[in-house]
Amino acid sequence: MFDLEHAIAEWRRQMIAGGFKSSDVLDELENHLREDLERRERAGLTLELAFENSTQQIGTAELLKPGFGKIGRLSAWSEYAKHF
């Protein structure tokens, strides 16, 4: 059975390993992930598939980090969140 809390903890570990050290940024990304999961579940996806799709849409730390580094932590999140 899919364990969402375990999957999110592993996702956070991967983000940290990819260079995201700020708990504020990680918390914001996780909040977005959880909101997206809820939307996808309401649309009829299983929680596991919703998680897979959401994490793919957010992207990996390697893809996100350059954008966060260029324009600053909070403003980067604001710009990123506009796409959802």
Distance bins in CASP14 RR format, pairs under 12 A and 6 or more apart:
PFRMAT RR
TARGET T0000
AUTHOR 0000-0000-0000
RMODE 2
METHOD distances of the structure
MODEL  1
1 7 0 0 0 0 0 1 0 0 0 0 0
1 46 0 0 0 0 0 1 0 0 0 0 0
1 47 0 0 0 0 1 0 0 0 0 0 0
1 48 0 0 0 0 1 0 0 0 0 0 0
2 8 0 0 0 0 0 1 0 0 0 0 0
2 10 0 0 0 0 0 1 0 0 0 0 0
2 37 0 0 0 0 0 1 0 0 0 0 0
2 41 0 0 0 0 0 1 0 0 0 0 0
2 45 0 0 0 0 0 1 0 0 0 0 0
2 46 1 0 0 1 0 0 0 0 0 0 0
2 47 1 0 1 0 0 0 0 0 0 0 0
2 48 1 0 1 0 0 0 0 0 0 0 0
2 49 0 0 0 0 1 0 0 0 0 0 0
2 50 0 0 0 0 1 0 0 0 0 0 0
2 51 1 0 0 1 0 0 0 0 0 0 0
2 52 0 0 0 0 1 0 0 0 0 0 0
3 9 0 0 0 0 1 0 0 0 0 0 0
3 10 0 0 0 0 1 0 0 0 0 0 0
3 47 0 0 0 0 1 0 0 0 0 0 0
3 48 0 0 0 0 1 0 0 0 0 0 0
3 51 0 0 0 0 0 1 0 0 0 0 0
4 10 0 0 0 0 0 1 0 0 0 0 0
4 11 0 0 0 0 0 1 0 0 0 0 0
4 30 0 0 0 0 0 1 0 0 0 0 0
4 33 0 0 0 0 0 1 0 0 0 0 0
4 34 0 0 0 0 1 0 0 0 0 0 0
4 37 1 0 0 1 0 0 0 0 0 0 0
4 38 0 0 0 0 0 1 0 0 0 0 0
4 41 0 0 0 0 0 1 0 0 0 0 0
4 46 0 0 0 0 0 1 0 0 0 0 0
4 47 1 0 1 0 0 0 0 0 0 0 0
4 48 0 0 0 0 1 0 0 0 0 0 0
4 50 0 0 0 0 1 0 0 0 0 0 0
4 51 1 0 0 1 0 0 0 0 0 0 0
4 52 0 0 0 0 0 1 0 0 0 0 0
4 54 0 0 0 0 0 1 0 0 0 0 0
4 55 0 0 0 0 0 1 0 0 0 0 0
5 11 0 0 0 0 0 1 0 0 0 0 0
5 12 0 0 0 0 0 1 0 0 0 0 0
5 30 0 0 0 0 0 1 0 0 0 0 0
5 34 0 0 0 0 0 1 0 0 0 0 0
5 37 0 0 0 0 0 1 0 0 0 0 0
5 47 0 0 0 0 0 1 0 0 0 0 0
5 51 0 0 0 0 0 1 0 0 0 0 0
6 12 0 0 0 0 0 1 0 0 0 0 0
6 13 0 0 0 0 0 1 0 0 0 0 0
6 48 0 0 0 0 0 1 0 0 0 0 0
6 51 0 0 0 0 0 1 0 0 0 0 0
7 13 0 0 0 0 0 1 0 0 0 0 0
7 14 0 0 0 0 0 1 0 0 0 0 0
7 30 0 0 0 0 0 1 0 0 0 0 0
7 33 0 0 0 0 1 0 0 0 0 0 0
7 34 0 0 0 0 0 1 0 0 0 0 0
7 37 0 0 0 0 1 0 0 0 0 0 0
7 47 0 0 0 0 1 0 0 0 0 0 0
7 48 0 0 0 0 1 0 0 0 0 0 0
7 49 0 0 0 0 0 1 0 0 0 0 0
7 50 0 0 0 0 0 1 0 0 0 0 0
7 51 1 0 1 0 0 0 0 0 0 0 0
7 52 0 0 0 0 1 0 0 0 0 0 0
7 54 0 0 0 0 0 1 0 0 0 0 0
7 55 0 0 0 0 1 0 0 0 0 0 0
8 14 0 0 0 0 0 1 0 0 0 0 0
8 15 0 0 0 0 0 1 0 0 0 0 0
8 26 0 0 0 0 0 1 0 0 0 0 0
8 27 0 0 0 0 0 1 0 0 0 0 0
8 29 0 0 0 0 0 1 0 0 0 0 0
8 30 1 0 0 1 0 0 0 0 0 0 0
8 31 0 0 0 0 0 1 0 0 0 0 0
8 32 0 0 0 0 0 1 0 0 0 0 0
8 33 1 0 0 1 0 0 0 0 0 0 0
8 34 1 0 0 1 0 0 0 0 0 0 0
8 36 0 0 0 0 0 1 0 0 0 0 0
8 37 0 0 0 0 1 0 0 0 0 0 0
8 47 0 0 0 0 0 1 0 0 0 0 0
8 50 0 0 0 0 0 1 0 0 0 0 0
8 51 1 0 0 1 0 0 0 0 0 0 0
8 54 0 0 0 0 0 1 0 0 0 0 0
8 55 0 0 0 0 1 0 0 0 0 0 0
8 58 0 0 0 0 0 1 0 0 0 0 0
9 15 0 0 0 0 0 1 0 0 0 0 0
9 16 0 0 0 0 0 1 0 0 0 0 0
9 26 0 0 0 0 0 1 0 0 0 0 0
9 30 0 0 0 0 1 0 0 0 0 0 0
9 33 0 0 0 0 0 1 0 0 0 0 0
10 16 0 0 0 0 0 1 0 0 0 0 0
10 17 0 0 0 0 0 1 0 0 0 0 0
10 51 0 0 0 0 0 1 0 0 0 0 0
10 55 0 0 0 0 0 1 0 0 0 0 0
11 17 0 0 0 0 0 1 0 0 0 0 0
11 18 0 0 0 0 0 1 0 0 0 0 0
11 20 0 0 0 0 0 1 0 0 0 0 0
11 26 0 0 0 0 1 0 0 0 0 0 0
11 29 0 0 0 0 1 0 0 0 0 0 0
11 30 1 0 0 1 0 0 0 0 0 0 0
11 32 0 0 0 0 0 1 0 0 0 0 0
11 33 1 0 0 1 0 0 0 0 0 0 0
11 34 0 0 0 0 0 1 0 0 0 0 0
11 37 0 0 0 0 0 1 0 0 0 0 0
11 51 0 0 0 0 1 0 0 0 0 0 0
11 52 0 0 0 0 0 1 0 0 0 0 0
11 54 0 0 0 0 1 0 0 0 0 0 0
11 55 1 0 1 0 0 0 0 0 0 0 0
11 56 0 0 0 0 0 1 0 0 0 0 0
11 58 0 0 0 0 1 0 0 0 0 0 0
11 59 0 0 0 0 0 1 0 0 0 0 0
11 60 0 0 0 0 0 1 0 0 0 0 0
11 61 0 0 0 0 1 0 0 0 0 0 0
12 18 0 0 0 0 0 1 0 0 0 0 0
12 19 0 0 0 0 0 1 0 0 0 0 0
12 20 0 0 0 0 1 0 0 0 0 0 0
12 21 0 0 0 0 0 1 0 0 0 0 0
12 22 0 0 0 0 0 1 0 0 0 0 0
12 23 0 0 0 0 1 0 0 0 0 0 0
12 25 0 0 0 0 0 1 0 0 0 0 0
12 26 1 0 1 0 0 0 0 0 0 0 0
12 27 0 0 0 0 1 0 0 0 0 0 0
12 28 0 0 0 0 0 1 0 0 0 0 0
12 29 0 0 0 0 1 0 0 0 0 0 0
12 30 1 0 0 1 0 0 0 0 0 0 0
12 33 0 0 0 0 1 0 0 0 0 0 0
12 34 0 0 0 0 0 1 0 0 0 0 0
12 55 0 0 0 0 0 1 0 0 0 0 0
12 58 0 0 0 0 0 1 0 0 0 0 0
12 61 0 0 0 0 0 1 0 0 0 0 0
13 19 0 0 0 0 0 1 0 0 0 0 0
13 20 0 0 0 0 0 1 0 0 0 0 0
13 26 0 0 0 0 0 1 0 0 0 0 0
13 61 0 0 0 0 0 1 0 0 0 0 0
14 20 0 0 0 0 1 0 0 0 0 0 0
14 26 0 0 0 0 0 1 0 0 0 0 0
14 29 0 0 0 0 0 1 0 0 0 0 0
14 55 0 0 0 0 1 0 0 0 0 0 0
14 58 0 0 0 0 0 1 0 0 0 0 0
14 59 0 0 0 0 0 1 0 0 0 0 0
14 60 1 0 0 1 0 0 0 0 0 0 0
14 61 1 0 0 1 0 0 0 0 0 0 0
14 62 0 0 0 0 1 0 0 0 0 0 0
14 64 0 0 0 0 0 1 0 0 0 0 0
15 21 0 0 0 0 1 0 0 0 0 0 0
15 22 0 0 0 0 0 1 0 0 0 0 0
15 23 0 0 0 0 0 1 0 0 0 0 0
15 25 0 0 0 0 1 0 0 0 0 0 0
15 26 1 0 0 1 0 0 0 0 0 0 0
15 27 0 0 0 0 0 1 0 0 0 0 0
15 28 0 0 0 0 0 1 0 0 0 0 0
15 29 1 0 0 1 0 0 0 0 0 0 0
15 30 0 0 0 0 1 0 0 0 0 0 0
15 33 0 0 0 0 0 1 0 0 0 0 0
15 55 0 0 0 0 1 0 0 0 0 0 0
15 58 0 0 0 0 1 0 0 0 0 0 0
15 59 0 0 0 0 1 0 0 0 0 0 0
15 60 0 0 0 0 1 0 0 0 0 0 0
15 61 1 0 1 0 0 0 0 0 0 0 0
15 62 0 0 0 0 0 1 0 0 0 0 0
15 63 0 0 0 0 0 1 0 0 0 0 0
15 64 0 0 0 0 1 0 0 0 0 0 0
15 65 0 0 0 0 1 0 0 0 0 0 0
15 68 0 0 0 0 0 1 0 0 0 0 0
16 22 0 0 0 0 1 0 0 0 0 0 0
16 23 0 0 0 0 1 0 0 0 0 0 0
16 25 0 0 0 0 0 1 0 0 0 0 0
16 26 1 0 0 1 0 0 0 0 0 0 0
16 29 0 0 0 0 0 1 0 0 0 0 0
16 30 0 0 0 0 0 1 0 0 0 0 0
16 61 1 0 0 1 0 0 0 0 0 0 0
16 65 0 0 0 0 0 1 0 0 0 0 0
17 26 0 0 0 0 0 1 0 0 0 0 0
17 60 0 0 0 0 0 1 0 0 0 0 0
17 61 1 0 0 1 0 0 0 0 0 0 0
17 62 0 0 0 0 0 1 0 0 0 0 0
17 65 0 0 0 0 0 1 0 0 0 0 0
18 26 0 0 0 0 0 1 0 0 0 0 0
18 59 0 0 0 0 0 1 0 0 0 0 0
18 60 1 0 0 1 0 0 0 0 0 0 0
18 61 1 1 0 0 0 0 0 0 0 0 0
18 62 1 0 0 1 0 0 0 0 0 0 0
18 63 0 0 0 0 0 1 0 0 0 0 0
18 64 0 0 0 0 1 0 0 0 0 0 0
18 65 1 0 0 1 0 0 0 0 0 0 0
18 66 0 0 0 0 0 1 0 0 0 0 0
18 68 0 0 0 0 0 1 0 0 0 0 0
19 25 0 0 0 0 1 0 0 0 0 0 0
19 26 0 0 0 0 0 1 0 0 0 0 0
19 60 0 0 0 0 0 1 0 0 0 0 0
19 61 1 0 1 0 0 0 0 0 0 0 0
19 62 0 0 0 0 1 0 0 0 0 0 0
19 63 0 0 0 0 0 1 0 0 0 0 0
19 64 0 0 0 0 1 0 0 0 0 0 0
19 65 1 0 1 0 0 0 0 0 0 0 0
19 66 0 0 0 0 0 1 0 0 0 0 0
19 68 0 0 0 0 1 0 0 0 0 0 0
19 69 0 0 0 0 0 1 0 0 0 0 0
20 26 1 0 1 0 0 0 0 0 0 0 0
20 27 0 0 0 0 0 1 0 0 0 0 0
20 28 0 0 0 0 0 1 0 0 0 0 0
20 29 1 0 0 1 0 0 0 0 0 0 0
20 30 0 0 0 0 0 1 0 0 0 0 0
20 58 0 0 0 0 0 1 0 0 0 0 0
20 59 0 0 0 0 0 1 0 0 0 0 0
20 60 0 0 0 0 0 1 0 0 0 0 0
20 61 1 0 1 0 0 0 0 0 0 0 0
20 62 0 0 0 0 0 1 0 0 0 0 0
20 63 0 0 0 0 0 1 0 0 0 0 0
20 64 1 0 0 1 0 0 0 0 0 0 0
20 65 1 0 0 1 0 0 0 0 0 0 0
20 66 0 0 0 0 0 1 0 0 0 0 0
20 67 0 0 0 0 0 1 0 0 0 0 0
20 68 1 0 0 1 0 0 0 0 0 0 0
20 69 0 0 0 0 0 1 0 0 0 0 0
20 73 0 0 0 0 1 0 0 0 0 0 0
20 76 0 0 0 0 0 1 0 0 0 0 0
20 77 0 0 0 0 0 1 0 0 0 0 0
21 61 0 0 0 0 0 1 0 0 0 0 0
21 65 0 0 0 0 0 1 0 0 0 0 0
21 68 0 0 0 0 0 1 0 0 0 0 0
21 69 0 0 0 0 0 1 0 0 0 0 0
21 73 0 0 0 0 0 1 0 0 0 0 0
22 28 0 0 0 0 1 0 0 0 0 0 0
22 29 0 0 0 0 1 0 0 0 0 0 0
22 61 0 0 0 0 0 1 0 0 0 0 0
22 65 0 0 0 0 0 1 0 0 0 0 0
22 68 0 0 0 0 1 0 0 0 0 0 0
22 69 0 0 0 0 0 1 0 0 0 0 0
22 72 0 0 0 0 0 1 0 0 0 0 0
22 73 1 0 0 1 0 0 0 0 0 0 0
22 74 0 0 0 0 1 0 0 0 0 0 0
22 76 0 0 0 0 0 1 0 0 0 0 0
22 77 0 0 0 0 0 1 0 0 0 0 0
23 29 0 0 0 0 0 1 0 0 0 0 0
23 30 0 0 0 0 1 0 0 0 0 0 0
23 73 0 0 0 0 0 1 0 0 0 0 0
24 30 0 0 0 0 0 1 0 0 0 0 0
24 31 0 0 0 0 0 1 0 0 0 0 0
24 68 0 0 0 0 0 1 0 0 0 0 0
24 72 0 0 0 0 0 1 0 0 0 0 0
24 73 1 0 0 1 0 0 0 0 0 0 0
24 74 1 0 0 1 0 0 0 0 0 0 0
24 76 0 0 0 0 0 1 0 0 0 0 0
24 77 0 0 0 0 1 0 0 0 0 0 0
25 31 0 0 0 0 0 1 0 0 0 0 0
25 32 0 0 0 0 0 1 0 0 0 0 0
25 61 0 0 0 0 0 1 0 0 0 0 0
25 64 0 0 0 0 1 0 0 0 0 0 0
25 65 0 0 0 0 1 0 0 0 0 0 0
25 67 0 0 0 0 0 1 0 0 0 0 0
25 68 1 0 0 1 0 0 0 0 0 0 0
25 69 0 0 0 0 0 1 0 0 0 0 0
25 72 0 0 0 0 1 0 0 0 0 0 0
25 73 1 0 1 0 0 0 0 0 0 0 0
25 74 0 0 0 0 1 0 0 0 0 0 0
25 75 0 0 0 0 0 1 0 0 0 0 0
25 76 0 0 0 0 1 0 0 0 0 0 0
25 77 1 0 0 1 0 0 0 0 0 0 0
25 78 0 0 0 0 0 1 0 0 0 0 0
25 80 0 0 0 0 0 1 0 0 0 0 0
26 32 0 0 0 0 0 1 0 0 0 0 0
26 33 0 0 0 0 0 1 0 0 0 0 0
26 58 0 0 0 0 0 1 0 0 0 0 0
26 61 0 0 0 0 1 0 0 0 0 0 0
26 64 0 0 0 0 0 1 0 0 0 0 0
26 68 0 0 0 0 0 1 0 0 0 0 0
26 73 0 0 0 0 0 1 0 0 0 0 0
26 77 0 0 0 0 0 1 0 0 0 0 0
27 33 0 0 0 0 0 1 0 0 0 0 0
27 34 0 0 0 0 0 1 0 0 0 0 0
27 73 0 0 0 0 0 1 0 0 0 0 0
27 74 0 0 0 0 0 1 0 0 0 0 0
27 77 0 0 0 0 0 1 0 0 0 0 0
28 34 0 0 0 0 0 1 0 0 0 0 0
28 35 0 0 0 0 0 1 0 0 0 0 0
28 58 0 0 0 0 0 1 0 0 0 0 0
28 64 0 0 0 0 0 1 0 0 0 0 0
28 68 0 0 0 0 0 1 0 0 0 0 0
28 73 0 0 0 0 1 0 0 0 0 0 0
28 74 0 0 0 0 1 0 0 0 0 0 0
28 75 0 0 0 0 0 1 0 0 0 0 0
28 76 0 0 0 0 1 0 0 0 0 0 0
28 77 1 0 1 0 0 0 0 0 0 0 0
28 78 0 0 0 0 1 0 0 0 0 0 0
28 80 0 0 0 0 1 0 0 0 0 0 0
28 81 0 0 0 0 1 0 0 0 0 0 0
29 35 0 0 0 0 0 1 0 0 0 0 0
29 36 0 0 0 0 0 1 0 0 0 0 0
29 54 0 0 0 0 0 1 0 0 0 0 0
29 55 0 0 0 0 0 1 0 0 0 0 0
29 57 0 0 0 0 0 1 0 0 0 0 0
29 58 1 0 0 1 0 0 0 0 0 0 0
29 59 0 0 0 0 1 0 0 0 0 0 0
29 60 0 0 0 0 0 1 0 0 0 0 0
29 61 0 0 0 0 1 0 0 0 0 0 0
29 64 0 0 0 0 1 0 0 0 0 0 0
29 65 0 0 0 0 0 1 0 0 0 0 0
29 68 0 0 0 0 1 0 0 0 0 0 0
29 73 0 0 0 0 0 1 0 0 0 0 0
29 76 0 0 0 0 0 1 0 0 0 0 0
29 77 1 0 0 1 0 0 0 0 0 0 0
29 80 0 0 0 0 1 0 0 0 0 0 0
29 81 0 0 0 0 1 0 0 0 0 0 0
29 84 0 0 0 0 0 1 0 0 0 0 0
30 36 0 0 0 0 0 1 0 0 0 0 0
30 37 0 0 0 0 0 1 0 0 0 0 0
30 51 0 0 0 0 0 1 0 0 0 0 0
30 54 0 0 0 0 0 1 0 0 0 0 0
30 55 0 0 0 0 0 1 0 0 0 0 0
30 58 0 0 0 0 1 0 0 0 0 0 0
30 77 0 0 0 0 0 1 0 0 0 0 0
31 37 0 0 0 0 0 1 0 0 0 0 0
31 38 0 0 0 0 0 1 0 0 0 0 0
31 54 0 0 0 0 0 1 0 0 0 0 0
31 58 0 0 0 0 0 1 0 0 0 0 0
31 77 0 0 0 0 1 0 0 0 0 0 0
31 81 0 0 0 0 1 0 0 0 0 0 0
31 84 0 0 0 0 0 1 0 0 0 0 0
32 38 0 0 0 0 0 1 0 0 0 0 0
32 39 0 0 0 0 0 1 0 0 0 0 0
32 54 0 0 0 0 1 0 0 0 0 0 0
32 55 0 0 0 0 0 1 0 0 0 0 0
32 57 0 0 0 0 1 0 0 0 0 0 0
32 58 1 0 0 1 0 0 0 0 0 0 0
32 59 0 0 0 0 0 1 0 0 0 0 0
32 64 0 0 0 0 0 1 0 0 0 0 0
32 77 0 0 0 0 1 0 0 0 0 0 0
32 78 0 0 0 0 0 1 0 0 0 0 0
32 80 0 0 0 0 1 0 0 0 0 0 0
32 81 1 0 0 1 0 0 0 0 0 0 0
32 82 0 0 0 0 0 1 0 0 0 0 0
32 83 0 0 0 0 0 1 0 0 0 0 0
32 84 1 0 0 1 0 0 0 0 0 0 0
33 39 0 0 0 0 0 1 0 0 0 0 0
33 40 0 0 0 0 0 1 0 0 0 0 0
33 50 0 0 0 0 1 0 0 0 0 0 0
33 51 0 0 0 0 1 0 0 0 0 0 0
33 52 0 0 0 0 0 1 0 0 0 0 0
33 53 0 0 0 0 0 1 0 0 0 0 0
33 54 1 0 1 0 0 0 0 0 0 0 0
33 55 1 0 0 1 0 0 0 0 0 0 0
33 56 0 0 0 0 0 1 0 0 0 0 0
33 57 0 0 0 0 1 0 0 0 0 0 0
33 58 1 0 0 1 0 0 0 0 0 0 0
33 59 0 0 0 0 0 1 0 0 0 0 0
33 81 0 0 0 0 0 1 0 0 0 0 0
33 84 0 0 0 0 0 1 0 0 0 0 0
34 40 0 0 0 0 0 1 0 0 0 0 0
34 41 0 0 0 0 0 1 0 0 0 0 0
34 47 0 0 0 0 0 1 0 0 0 0 0
34 50 0 0 0 0 0 1 0 0 0 0 0
34 51 0 0 0 0 1 0 0 0 0 0 0
34 54 0 0 0 0 1 0 0 0 0 0 0
34 55 0 0 0 0 0 1 0 0 0 0 0
34 58 0 0 0 0 0 1 0 0 0 0 0
35 41 0 0 0 0 0 1 0 0 0 0 0
35 42 0 0 0 0 0 1 0 0 0 0 0
35 50 0 0 0 0 0 1 0 0 0 0 0
35 54 0 0 0 0 1 0 0 0 0 0 0
35 57 0 0 0 0 0 1 0 0 0 0 0
35 58 0 0 0 0 0 1 0 0 0 0 0
35 81 0 0 0 0 1 0 0 0 0 0 0
35 84 0 0 0 0 1 0 0 0 0 0 0
36 42 0 0 0 0 0 1 0 0 0 0 0
36 43 0 0 0 0 0 1 0 0 0 0 0
36 45 0 0 0 0 0 1 0 0 0 0 0
36 50 1 0 0 1 0 0 0 0 0 0 0
36 51 0 0 0 0 1 0 0 0 0 0 0
36 52 0 0 0 0 0 1 0 0 0 0 0
36 53 0 0 0 0 1 0 0 0 0 0 0
36 54 1 0 1 0 0 0 0 0 0 0 0
36 55 0 0 0 0 1 0 0 0 0 0 0
36 56 0 0 0 0 0 1 0 0 0 0 0
36 57 1 0 0 1 0 0 0 0 0 0 0
36 58 1 0 0 1 0 0 0 0 0 0 0
36 59 0 0 0 0 0 1 0 0 0 0 0
36 81 0 0 0 0 0 1 0 0 0 0 0
36 83 0 0 0 0 0 1 0 0 0 0 0
36 84 1 0 0 1 0 0 0 0 0 0 0
37 43 0 0 0 0 0 1 0 0 0 0 0
37 44 0 0 0 0 0 1 0 0 0 0 0
37 45 0 0 0 0 1 0 0 0 0 0 0
37 46 0 0 0 0 0 1 0 0 0 0 0
37 47 1 0 0 1 0 0 0 0 0 0 0
37 48 0 0 0 0 0 1 0 0 0 0 0
37 49 0 0 0 0 0 1 0 0 0 0 0
37 50 1 0 1 0 0 0 0 0 0 0 0
37 51 1 0 0 1 0 0 0 0 0 0 0
37 52 0 0 0 0 0 1 0 0 0 0 0
37 53 0 0 0 0 1 0 0 0 0 0 0
37 54 1 0 1 0 0 0 0 0 0 0 0
37 55 0 0 0 0 1 0 0 0 0 0 0
37 57 0 0 0 0 0 1 0 0 0 0 0
37 58 0 0 0 0 0 1 0 0 0 0 0
38 44 0 0 0 0 0 1 0 0 0 0 0
38 45 0 0 0 0 0 1 0 0 0 0 0
38 47 0 0 0 0 1 0 0 0 0 0 0
38 50 0 0 0 0 1 0 0 0 0 0 0
38 51 0 0 0 0 0 1 0 0 0 0 0
38 54 0 0 0 0 1 0 0 0 0 0 0
39 45 0 0 0 0 1 0 0 0 0 0 0
39 50 0 0 0 0 1 0 0 0 0 0 0
39 53 0 0 0 0 0 1 0 0 0 0 0
39 54 0 0 0 0 1 0 0 0 0 0 0
39 57 0 0 0 0 0 1 0 0 0 0 0
39 84 0 0 0 0 1 0 0 0 0 0 0
40 46 0 0 0 0 1 0 0 0 0 0 0
40 47 0 0 0 0 1 0 0 0 0 0 0
40 48 0 0 0 0 0 1 0 0 0 0 0
40 49 1 0 0 1 0 0 0 0 0 0 0
40 50 1 1 0 0 0 0 0 0 0 0 0
40 51 0 0 0 0 1 0 0 0 0 0 0
40 52 0 0 0 0 1 0 0 0 0 0 0
40 53 1 0 0 1 0 0 0 0 0 0 0
40 54 1 0 0 1 0 0 0 0 0 0 0
40 55 0 0 0 0 0 1 0 0 0 0 0
40 56 0 0 0 0 0 1 0 0 0 0 0
40 57 0 0 0 0 1 0 0 0 0 0 0
40 84 0 0 0 0 0 1 0 0 0 0 0
41 47 1 0 0 1 0 0 0 0 0 0 0
41 48 0 0 0 0 0 1 0 0 0 0 0
41 49 0 0 0 0 1 0 0 0 0 0 0
41 50 1 0 1 0 0 0 0 0 0 0 0
41 51 0 0 0 0 1 0 0 0 0 0 0
41 53 0 0 0 0 0 1 0 0 0 0 0
41 54 0 0 0 0 0 1 0 0 0 0 0
42 50 0 0 0 0 1 0 0 0 0 0 0
43 49 0 0 0 0 0 1 0 0 0 0 0
43 50 0 0 0 0 1 0 0 0 0 0 0
43 53 0 0 0 0 0 1 0 0 0 0 0
43 54 0 0 0 0 0 1 0 0 0 0 0
44 50 0 0 0 0 1 0 0 0 0 0 0
44 53 0 0 0 0 0 1 0 0 0 0 0
45 51 0 0 0 0 1 0 0 0 0 0 0
45 52 0 0 0 0 1 0 0 0 0 0 0
45 53 1 0 0 1 0 0 0 0 0 0 0
45 54 0 0 0 0 1 0 0 0 0 0 0
46 52 0 0 0 0 1 0 0 0 0 0 0
46 53 0 0 0 0 0 1 0 0 0 0 0
47 53 0 0 0 0 0 1 0 0 0 0 0
47 54 0 0 0 0 0 1 0 0 0 0 0
48 54 0 0 0 0 0 1 0 0 0 0 0
48 55 0 0 0 0 0 1 0 0 0 0 0
49 55 0 0 0 0 0 1 0 0 0 0 0
49 56 0 0 0 0 0 1 0 0 0 0 0
50 56 0 0 0 0 0 1 0 0 0 0 0
50 57 0 0 0 0 0 1 0 0 0 0 0
51 57 0 0 0 0 0 1 0 0 0 0 0
51 58 0 0 0 0 0 1 0 0 0 0 0
52 58 0 0 0 0 0 1 0 0 0 0 0
52 59 0 0 0 0 0 1 0 0 0 0 0
53 59 0 0 0 0 0 1 0 0 0 0 0
54 84 0 0 0 0 1 0 0 0 0 0 0
55 61 0 0 0 0 0 1 0 0 0 0 0
55 63 0 0 0 0 0 1 0 0 0 0 0
55 64 0 0 0 0 0 1 0 0 0 0 0
56 63 0 0 0 0 0 1 0 0 0 0 0
57 63 0 0 0 0 0 1 0 0 0 0 0
57 64 0 0 0 0 0 1 0 0 0 0 0
57 80 0 0 0 0 0 1 0 0 0 0 0
57 81 0 0 0 0 0 1 0 0 0 0 0
57 83 0 0 0 0 1 0 0 0 0 0 0
57 84 1 0 0 1 0 0 0 0 0 0 0
58 64 1 0 0 1 0 0 0 0 0 0 0
58 77 0 0 0 0 0 1 0 0 0 0 0
58 80 0 0 0 0 1 0 0 0 0 0 0
58 81 0 0 0 0 0 1 0 0 0 0 0
58 83 0 0 0 0 0 1 0 0 0 0 0
58 84 0 0 0 0 1 0 0 0 0 0 0
59 65 0 0 0 0 0 1 0 0 0 0 0
59 67 0 0 0 0 0 1 0 0 0 0 0
59 80 0 0 0 0 0 1 0 0 0 0 0
59 83 0 0 0 0 0 1 0 0 0 0 0
59 84 0 0 0 0 0 1 0 0 0 0 0
60 66 0 0 0 0 0 1 0 0 0 0 0
61 67 0 0 0 0 0 1 0 0 0 0 0
61 68 0 0 0 0 1 0 0 0 0 0 0
61 69 0 0 0 0 0 1 0 0 0 0 0
62 68 0 0 0 0 0 1 0 0 0 0 0
63 80 0 0 0 0 0 1 0 0 0 0 0
64 70 0 0 0 0 0 1 0 0 0 0 0
64 73 0 0 0 0 0 1 0 0 0 0 0
64 76 0 0 0 0 1 0 0 0 0 0 0
64 77 0 0 0 0 1 0 0 0 0 0 0
64 79 0 0 0 0 0 1 0 0 0 0 0
64 80 1 0 0 1 0 0 0 0 0 0 0
64 81 0 0 0 0 0 1 0 0 0 0 0
64 83 0 0 0 0 0 1 0 0 0 0 0
65 72 0 0 0 0 0 1 0 0 0 0 0
65 73 0 0 0 0 0 1 0 0 0 0 0
65 76 0 0 0 0 1 0 0 0 0 0 0
65 80 0 0 0 0 0 1 0 0 0 0 0
66 72 0 0 0 0 0 1 0 0 0 0 0
66 76 0 0 0 0 1 0 0 0 0 0 0
66 80 0 0 0 0 0 1 0 0 0 0 0
67 73 0 0 0 0 0 1 0 0 0 0 0
67 75 0 0 0 0 0 1 0 0 0 0 0
67 76 1 0 1 0 0 0 0 0 0 0 0
67 77 0 0 0 0 0 1 0 0 0 0 0
67 79 0 0 0 0 1 0 0 0 0 0 0
67 80 1 0 0 1 0 0 0 0 0 0 0
68 74 0 0 0 0 1 0 0 0 0 0 0
68 75 0 0 0 0 1 0 0 0 0 0 0
68 76 1 0 1 0 0 0 0 0 0 0 0
68 77 1 0 0 1 0 0 0 0 0 0 0
68 78 0 0 0 0 0 1 0 0 0 0 0
68 79 0 0 0 0 1 0 0 0 0 0 0
68 80 1 0 0 1 0 0 0 0 0 0 0
69 75 0 0 0 0 0 1 0 0 0 0 0
69 76 1 0 0 1 0 0 0 0 0 0 0
69 77 0 0 0 0 0 1 0 0 0 0 0
69 79 0 0 0 0 0 1 0 0 0 0 0
69 80 0 0 0 0 0 1 0 0 0 0 0
70 76 1 0 0 1 0 0 0 0 0 0 0
70 79 0 0 0 0 1 0 0 0 0 0 0
70 80 0 0 0 0 0 1 0 0 0 0 0
71 77 0 0 0 0 1 0 0 0 0 0 0
71 78 0 0 0 0 1 0 0 0 0 0 0
71 79 1 0 0 1 0 0 0 0 0 0 0
71 80 0 0 0 0 1 0 0 0 0 0 0
72 78 0 0 0 0 1 0 0 0 0 0 0
72 79 0 0 0 0 1 0 0 0 0 0 0
72 80 0 0 0 0 0 1 0 0 0 0 0
73 79 0 0 0 0 0 1 0 0 0 0 0
73 80 0 0 0 0 0 1 0 0 0 0 0
74 80 0 0 0 0 0 1 0 0 0 0 0
74 81 0 0 0 0 0 1 0 0 0 0 0
75 81 0 0 0 0 0 1 0 0 0 0 0
75 82 0 0 0 0 0 1 0 0 0 0 0
76 82 0 0 0 0 0 1 0 0 0 0 0
77 83 0 0 0 0 0 1 0 0 0 0 0
77 84 0 0 0 0 0 1 0 0 0 0 0
78 84 0 0 0 0 0 1 0 0 0 0 0
END
